[in-house]
Structures are given as structure tokens and as C-alpha cells.
């Protein structure tokens, strides 16, 4: 544009478009390519998921949409199946740093809150078909030798990090 004019494009929620970040004073608005809108203001983060997406929906990259993370306040996605072999908590955490799959390399262990959300839609994730305990990233504040685990139809708990349990990474 010439003479100080700026270019703008009107985008409607649900349209496919590239990522955008808008800064306006103390407010930052992020819009990603699936229509999710994340607003950062005064140290708080809120996200509105893009349209026509519900927990359990399989994404084009084959990951599964879980919902808005209670911890990051952003949409998060889970890999469609567990890692092939059970791991200790430390190995699982280290593995997330190098895991590349489904066109992404920003995987991590789910938080305690995210793992709970995953079990709320366990049938859509195939978590209701096994009796596996899954690791979360949360460490017991009273004993850092233990970390949070959960499984279908059981109350979550802290267990020793040296156990070999199932891992299913998330991103977002």
C-alpha cells in the first residue's frame, strides 16, 4: 500500500487462513489456521475454539482434538495411540523433547488437568479399552520422586516415577 495506508482482509470465523497475531496495547490476539482465537490481556489468557470442532474430532494431521487446556488455556491435541512401550516418568519426559510425529515436534506430557480431560472423552481416544495407567507431567509437591497418573474408572494418584507406565503425548 502507498501513502501510509494499510492492507486488511476481512476474515470470518471458520474460514481457512494463515496464522495471525494482532497487538493492540496490552492486548494480543492470536488467530491460528483452524480459527482458534486466543486473547492475552493483563496476564490472563482465554481461548475460543474454532467452529465445527468438538472434543474427540480427528484432525487432518491425525491427532485428536481434546479441548481447551485448563492450564495453558489453548486448544490441545493428543496423539491417536499410546507410545509403543511403557516408560518411566523420566524417560517419558525426555522422550517428549525428541518425539516427532504427525507433522509436529512440539509434543509434551499432558498436565494433570489435561489428562483428566482426556479421560472424560476416553472412548473417543481409545483409553477405555485398556487398563493402562498414563503419566502426567505433574510432580507431587510433597515428594518429587512421585508423579501423577490416571486410568479409566480409577481416581488418579501420585506414584513412584520409576514405574513403567503408558505414555500418550499432547501438544498445544
C-alpha positions as CSV (number, residue, x, y, z in Angstrom):
1,X,0.0,0.0,0.0
2,X,1.1,3.6,-0.6
3,X,0.8,6.8,1.4
4,X,0.7,5.1,4.8
5,X,-2.4,3.0,4.0
6,X,-2.6,-0.4,5.5
7,X,-4.0,-3.6,4.0
8,X,-6.6,-5.6,5.8
9,X,-8.6,-8.7,5.0
10,X,-12.0,-9.5,6.4
11,X,-11.9,-13.0,7.9
12,X,-14.9,-14.8,9.2
13,X,-14.7,-17.4,11.9
14,X,-14.4,-20.8,10.4
15,X,-12.6,-19.7,7.2
16,X,-9.3,-21.2,6.4
17,X,-6.5,-18.7,6.7
18,X,-2.9,-18.4,7.8
19,X,-1.8,-17.6,11.3
20,X,-2.2,-14.0,12.5
21,X,-1.1,-12.1,15.6
22,X,-2.6,-8.7,16.4
23,X,-1.1,-6.5,19.1
24,X,-3.2,-3.6,20.5
25,X,-1.7,-2.0,23.5
26,X,-1.7,-4.6,26.3
27,X,-3.8,-7.0,24.4
28,X,-2.5,-9.6,22.0
29,X,-4.9,-11.6,19.8
30,X,-3.7,-14.8,18.1
31,X,-5.7,-16.5,15.4
32,X,-4.4,-19.8,14.1
33,X,-5.2,-21.7,10.8
34,X,-8.1,-23.6,12.3
35,X,-9.9,-20.5,13.5
36,X,-9.0,-20.6,17.2
37,X,-8.8,-17.2,18.8
38,X,-6.6,-16.7,21.8
39,X,-6.6,-13.4,23.7
40,X,-3.8,-12.4,26.1
41,X,-4.6,-9.4,28.3
42,X,-3.3,-8.3,31.8
43,X,-1.5,-11.6,32.3
44,X,-4.6,-13.7,31.5
45,X,-5.2,-16.0,28.5
46,X,-8.5,-17.0,27.1
47,X,-9.3,-19.1,24.0
48,X,-12.3,-19.6,21.9
49,X,-12.0,-22.8,19.8
50,X,-12.7,-22.6,16.1
51,X,-16.1,-23.6,14.8
52,X,-17.2,-27.1,14.0
53,X,-14.7,-28.8,16.3
54,X,-15.7,-30.9,19.3
55,X,-13.6,-32.9,21.7
56,X,-12.7,-36.2,20.0
57,X,-12.6,-34.8,16.5
58,X,-9.8,-36.3,14.4
59,X,-7.7,-33.5,12.8
60,X,-6.2,-33.6,9.3
61,X,-2.8,-34.5,10.8
62,X,-4.5,-37.5,12.5
63,X,-4.1,-36.0,16.0
64,X,-7.2,-35.8,18.1
65,X,-8.7,-32.5,19.5
66,X,-9.3,-32.8,23.2
67,X,-10.4,-29.3,24.1
68,X,-9.1,-26.1,25.8
69,X,-6.4,-26.9,28.2
70,X,-7.2,-25.9,31.8
71,X,-3.6,-25.0,32.2
72,X,-2.4,-23.3,29.0
73,X,-5.9,-22.0,28.0
74,X,-5.2,-23.1,24.5
75,X,-6.6,-25.9,22.3
76,X,-4.7,-29.1,22.8
77,X,-4.4,-32.3,20.8
78,X,-3.3,-35.8,21.6
79,X,-1.6,-38.4,19.6
80,X,-4.1,-41.1,18.4
81,X,-2.4,-44.0,20.3
82,X,0.0,-44.7,23.2
83,X,3.7,-44.9,22.7
84,X,4.6,-48.5,21.8
85,X,6.3,-49.3,25.1
86,X,5.7,-48.3,28.7
87,X,8.3,-45.9,30.1
88,X,9.4,-44.5,33.4
89,X,8.3,-40.9,34.1
90,X,11.8,-39.5,33.4
91,X,12.2,-41.4,30.2
92,X,8.7,-40.3,29.1
93,X,9.5,-36.6,29.8
94,X,12.8,-36.9,28.0
95,X,11.1,-38.7,25.0
96,X,8.7,-35.8,24.6
97,X,11.6,-33.5,23.8
98,X,12.7,-35.5,20.8
99,X,9.4,-37.0,19.7
100,X,8.4,-36.0,16.1
101,X,5.2,-37.4,14.6
102,X,2.0,-36.3,12.9
103,X,3.9,-33.4,11.3
104,X,4.8,-31.8,14.7
105,X,7.8,-31.8,17.1
106,X,6.3,-29.8,20.0
107,X,5.0,-32.8,22.0
108,X,4.9,-33.0,25.8
109,X,3.4,-35.0,28.6
110,X,-0.1,-33.8,29.5
111,X,-0.7,-31.9,32.7
112,X,-2.8,-33.4,35.4
113,X,-5.8,-31.3,34.3
114,X,-5.3,-32.3,30.6
115,X,-5.0,-36.0,31.5
116,X,-8.3,-35.7,33.3
117,X,-9.9,-34.1,30.2
118,X,-8.5,-37.0,28.1
119,X,-10.3,-39.5,30.4
120,X,-13.5,-37.5,30.1
121,X,-13.5,-38.5,26.4
122,X,-11.8,-41.8,26.9
123,X,-13.9,-43.7,24.5
124,X,-13.1,-41.3,21.7
125,X,-9.4,-41.7,22.4
126,X,-9.4,-45.5,22.9
127,X,-8.4,-45.1,26.5
128,X,-11.5,-47.1,27.7
129,X,-10.2,-50.3,26.0
130,X,-7.2,-50.9,28.2
131,X,-6.4,-50.9,31.9
132,X,-3.2,-48.7,31.5
133,X,-2.1,-46.0,33.9
134,X,-0.9,-42.9,32.0
135,X,1.7,-40.4,33.1
136,X,1.0,-36.7,33.6
137,X,3.8,-34.1,33.8
138,X,2.8,-33.1,37.4
139,X,5.1,-34.0,40.2
140,X,3.9,-34.4,43.8
141,X,4.7,-31.1,45.6
142,X,5.4,-33.1,48.8
143,X,7.6,-35.8,47.2
144,X,9.3,-35.1,43.9
145,X,10.0,-38.9,43.5
146,X,6.4,-39.3,42.5
147,X,4.3,-38.0,39.6
148,X,0.6,-38.0,38.7
149,X,-1.1,-41.0,36.9
150,X,-4.6,-41.8,35.9
151,X,-6.5,-44.6,34.2
152,X,-10.1,-45.4,33.2
153,X,-12.6,-45.7,36.1
154,X,-10.0,-45.0,38.8
155,X,-9.1,-42.0,40.8
156,X,-5.8,-40.5,39.8
157,X,-2.9,-40.6,42.2
158,X,0.8,-40.0,42.7
159,X,3.1,-42.9,42.1
160,X,6.9,-43.6,42.0
161,X,8.4,-42.2,38.8
162,X,10.5,-45.4,38.3
163,X,7.4,-47.4,37.3
164,X,7.0,-48.2,33.6
165,X,3.6,-46.9,32.5
166,X,1.8,-45.8,29.4
167,X,2.5,-42.5,27.7
168,X,0.4,-40.5,25.3
169,X,1.9,-37.1,24.4
170,X,-0.1,-33.9,23.8
171,X,0.6,-30.7,22.0
172,X,-0.8,-27.2,22.1
